[in-house]
């Protein structure tokens, strides 16, 4: 654990610098959607109760002459099992932003860096930001950077990244020994995929991500953190194409969230999640 270090200027530069690179040159492709997911078996650390959550999602992905951008914003609304304050009966609201930018070797130097099943190598960078109106009052700020292997698949994409991660956060609860914390740097192994396919005449896609975070030093109470795993995966079918002939407009399906040692916590209730979800996407 270290003393707090200013991160807002660095995060702002990354958020602005990445998208501006894409704006300066015409997008070669883009996909934007508003999504919704719902589940009743989410968990929170130190909370033994299952939490019902409604999640509204905005996602944008696009490519340009030198690489690609990815932006996702989740707005999560919990039921009273995850209250805004200890003993309260109002469910907490959380906002979580993820931004990633890739610079592709082949687009920078004129020839893809391909080998074996890998069709290209990229340099990835990004930021995670969150806030939640609980007694804990987290304010996560995380910077990431590292190489990405882009695999050659017949349709869709599979990306595997090894990222250096540095995280700052906040705790407003009385049980925390520190209010502001800078965690030790750690590595993140990140696998992301989006694979369209057909089952007979049914258009489907299997999509998701899996992150493995190394331990990041001590937490707010001086307890050592442990490695963390998070996977969200979903199987979706193209309702719009089947119902009214519009491809990639309305998708519906089921998903699953797998989380172990949530936020690096361990040995307490609520740190492991196994939550099935119902999901929708409206692309425009």
C-alpha distance (Angstrom), angle and dihedral (degrees) to the residues before:
residue distance angle dihedral
X1 . . .
X2 3.81 . .
X3 3.76 136.4 .
X4 3.77 116.6 -87.3
X5 3.83 116.4 -78.0
X6 3.83 124.5 -164.8
X7 3.79 108.9 -101.0
X8 3.79 105.4 161.1
X9 3.81 95.6 87.9
X10 3.80 92.2 49.5
X11 3.81 92.3 47.1
X12 3.80 91.0 47.4
X13 3.79 92.4 51.2
X14 3.79 91.3 50.9
X15 3.79 93.4 47.1
X16 3.79 93.0 48.2
X17 3.79 99.5 36.9
X18 3.81 96.4 51.9
X19 3.82 99.8 50.5
X20 3.82 92.4 40.6
X21 3.77 89.5 60.0
X22 3.80 88.7 58.4
X23 3.82 94.1 43.3
X24 3.81 91.6 53.2
X25 3.80 89.8 62.9
X26 3.78 127.9 38.4
X27 3.79 116.0 -92.7
X28 3.79 113.1 -107.8
X29 3.82 91.4 -157.1
X30 3.79 138.2 -7.9
X31 3.79 141.0 -176.6
X32 3.80 125.1 -169.8
X33 3.79 128.8 177.4
X34 3.77 145.0 165.4
X35 3.79 111.8 -134.9
X36 3.77 140.2 -172.1
X37 3.78 131.1 -160.5
X38 3.79 131.2 179.5
X39 3.78 134.6 -168.9
X40 3.79 140.7 157.6
X41 3.83 102.2 -154.4
X42 3.80 104.1 65.2
X43 3.80 118.6 131.7
X44 3.80 140.5 -152.9
X45 3.83 127.4 -155.5
X46 3.84 115.3 -90.5
X47 3.82 89.8 10.3
X48 3.83 114.9 109.0
X49 3.83 93.6 -166.6
X50 3.80 129.0 93.7
X51 3.80 111.3 -116.0
X52 3.80 126.2 -142.6
X53 3.81 112.6 -143.3
X54 3.79 137.4 -174.1
X55 3.81 111.6 -159.4
X56 3.80 124.0 -164.2
X57 3.80 112.1 -164.2
X58 3.82 136.3 -165.6
X59 3.82 116.4 -168.4
X60 3.80 132.0 178.2
X61 3.80 127.8 178.0
X62 3.79 125.9 174.7
X63 3.77 142.5 161.9
X64 3.80 130.0 -140.3
X65 3.80 138.8 174.8
X66 3.83 95.8 -68.8
X67 3.81 104.5 28.7
X68 3.77 142.3 -54.1
X69 3.81 145.7 -70.3
X70 3.79 132.3 -139.5
X71 3.81 125.5 -170.2
X72 3.81 126.9 175.9
X73 3.81 128.5 175.0
X74 3.82 120.4 -173.8
X75 3.81 123.4 -167.6
X76 3.81 107.4 -164.4
X77 3.80 123.6 -166.0
X78 3.83 117.0 -167.3
X79 3.78 127.9 -162.3
X80 3.81 121.6 -121.0
X81 3.83 91.7 -77.1
X82 3.82 85.2 78.5
X83 3.83 100.2 42.2
X84 3.78 130.1 -168.7
X85 3.81 88.9 -122.0
X86 3.79 136.9 12.6
X87 3.79 109.4 -73.1
X88 3.81 92.6 5.0
X89 3.79 125.5 136.4
X90 3.82 99.1 -145.8
X91 3.78 117.5 94.5
X92 3.80 118.9 -122.4
X93 3.79 125.6 -110.1
X94 3.80 121.9 -142.9
X95 3.81 132.3 -173.1
X96 3.82 118.8 -160.1
X97 3.81 125.1 -176.6
X98 3.81 125.7 -167.7
X99 3.81 123.4 -175.0
X100 3.80 126.8 178.6
X101 3.80 130.5 177.3
X102 3.81 126.9 -169.0
X103 3.81 128.8 -161.2
X104 3.82 109.4 -161.3
X105 3.80 118.4 -140.5
X106 3.81 93.3 -143.3
X107 3.79 93.3 50.9
X108 3.80 91.3 49.4
X109 3.82 97.9 44.8
X110 3.80 104.1 24.4
X111 3.80 99.5 -111.0
X112 3.79 128.5 68.7
X113 3.80 118.3 -115.5
X114 3.81 95.9 -126.5
X115 3.81 130.9 166.9
X116 3.79 133.9 157.4
X117 3.82 109.3 -29.5
X118 3.83 91.4 -14.4
X119 3.81 114.6 99.9
X120 3.80 97.5 -178.2
X121 3.81 144.5 0.2
X122 3.79 122.8 -137.5
X123 3.78 137.3 -174.0
X124 3.80 108.7 -127.1
X125 3.79 130.0 -162.0
X126 3.75 133.6 169.0
X127 3.76 153.0 138.8
X128 3.83 138.4 -120.3
X129 3.82 120.3 -154.0
X130 3.80 129.3 179.0
X131 3.77 144.3 166.9
X132 3.81 131.9 -175.8
X133 3.81 130.9 -176.0
X134 3.81 98.5 -131.9
X135 3.80 130.1 117.6
X136 3.81 86.4 -96.0
X137 3.84 89.9 54.8
X138 3.83 98.3 -164.6
X139 3.80 120.1 -160.2
X140 3.78 105.8 -175.1
X141 3.81 120.3 -165.7
X142 3.78 115.4 178.3
X143 3.81 131.9 171.2
X144 3.81 122.4 -162.4
X145 3.81 135.5 -175.7
X146 3.80 137.4 164.9
X147 3.82 147.4 104.3
X148 3.80 125.1 -51.5
X149 3.80 126.6 -156.2
X150 3.81 112.0 -148.7
X151 3.79 110.8 -155.8
X152 3.79 125.7 -143.5
X153 3.82 107.0 -116.2
X154 3.84 126.8 164.2
X155 3.82 92.9 -117.8
X156 3.78 134.4 6.1
X157 3.80 122.2 3.4
X158 3.80 145.0 -74.5
X159 3.83 117.7 -165.1
X160 3.81 126.9 -176.8
X161 3.82 117.7 -168.1
X162 3.80 134.6 -175.0
X163 3.79 105.7 -157.8
X164 3.79 136.9 -174.7
X165 3.82 107.3 -136.1
X166 3.81 130.3 -164.3
X167 3.80 119.4 -176.9
X168 3.78 136.5 -167.8
X169 3.81 123.4 -174.5
X170 3.81 145.9 165.0
X171 3.81 137.4 -129.4
X172 3.78 122.7 -164.4
X173 3.82 97.0 177.1
X174 3.79 121.5 112.0
X175 3.81 92.8 -126.3
X176 3.83 92.8 63.6
X177 3.80 117.3 99.1
X178 3.83 91.4 -151.6
X179 3.80 131.8 31.3
X180 3.81 98.5 -155.0
X181 3.78 123.2 36.4
X182 3.78 138.2 -174.8
X183 3.78 109.6 -161.4
X184 3.77 123.4 -146.9
X185 3.83 112.5 -92.2
X186 3.79 112.4 -95.5
X187 3.79 140.1 179.6
X188 3.79 126.0 -106.7
X189 3.79 124.3 -158.6
X190 3.80 106.5 -158.2
X191 3.80 127.5 -172.1
X192 3.83 118.5 -174.1
X193 3.79 127.6 177.9
X194 3.79 143.8 173.3
X195 3.81 115.3 -176.6
X196 3.82 121.6 175.8
X197 3.81 118.8 -161.7
X198 3.79 142.3 152.4
X199 3.79 131.3 -117.0
X200 3.78 101.3 -161.3
X201 3.81 103.6 -53.6
X202 3.82 93.3 -21.5
X203 3.85 113.1 107.8
X204 3.80 110.6 -144.3
X205 3.79 141.2 166.5
X206 3.79 132.9 -158.9
X207 3.79 112.1 -152.4
X208 3.77 142.0 161.5
X209 3.78 147.7 100.3
X210 3.79 139.9 -105.7
X211 3.82 123.5 -155.4
X212 3.79 127.4 -170.6
X213 3.81 113.0 -167.6
X214 3.78 121.5 -166.8
X215 3.79 120.6 -133.7
X216 3.81 113.9 -73.9
X217 3.79 105.8 -158.1
X218 3.81 125.8 -101.5
X219 3.80 125.6 -10.3
X220 3.83 130.2 -137.3
X221 3.81 92.3 -70.9
X222 3.80 96.7 44.7
X223 3.81 94.1 -100.8
X224 3.80 118.0 140.4
X225 3.81 114.0 -111.0
X226 3.79 123.4 -132.4
X227 3.83 131.4 -144.7
X228 3.81 113.3 -74.0
X229 3.80 130.9 -145.6
X230 3.80 127.1 -162.5
X231 3.80 127.7 176.3
X232 3.79 129.1 173.0
X233 3.79 116.0 -178.7
X234 3.79 133.2 167.1
X235 3.78 140.5 -176.0
X236 3.81 110.0 -146.2
X237 3.80 133.8 -178.5
X238 3.81 127.1 -153.4
X239 3.81 102.5 -111.5
X240 3.80 93.2 172.2
X241 3.79 94.1 56.3
X242 3.79 91.8 49.4
X243 3.81 96.9 41.9
X244 3.81 104.2 39.9
X245 3.80 107.4 -1.7
X246 3.82 98.6 -103.2
X247 3.81 109.5 134.4
X248 3.83 119.4 -143.8
X249 3.79 95.8 4.3
X250 3.81 109.9 104.3
X251 3.81 120.2 21.2
X252 3.80 127.5 178.8
X253 3.77 131.5 -179.1
X254 3.77 150.5 115.5
X255 3.77 131.2 -74.9
X256 3.78 143.3 -176.2
X257 3.79 133.1 -142.1
X258 3.80 117.7 -153.8
X259 3.82 116.3 -175.0
X260 3.79 128.3 169.9
X261 3.83 125.9 -174.2
X262 3.79 90.7 1.3
X263 3.84 110.1 -139.2
X264 3.83 88.0 -5.6
X265 3.83 93.1 -62.7
X266 3.80 119.9 139.3
X267 3.79 141.5 171.1
X268 3.81 95.3 37.4
X269 3.82 137.2 87.2
X270 3.78 120.6 -81.4
X271 3.80 99.4 25.6
X272 3.83 94.4 110.6
X273 3.80 122.7 61.5
X274 3.81 131.9 -167.3
X275 3.80 104.8 171.6
X276 3.82 126.5 163.9
X277 3.81 112.7 -153.1
X278 3.79 141.4 -164.0
X279 3.81 112.9 -136.2
X280 3.81 141.5 -167.0
X281 3.82 132.8 -176.5
X282 3.83 128.5 -168.7
X283 3.81 110.8 -166.4
X284 3.80 121.7 -160.8
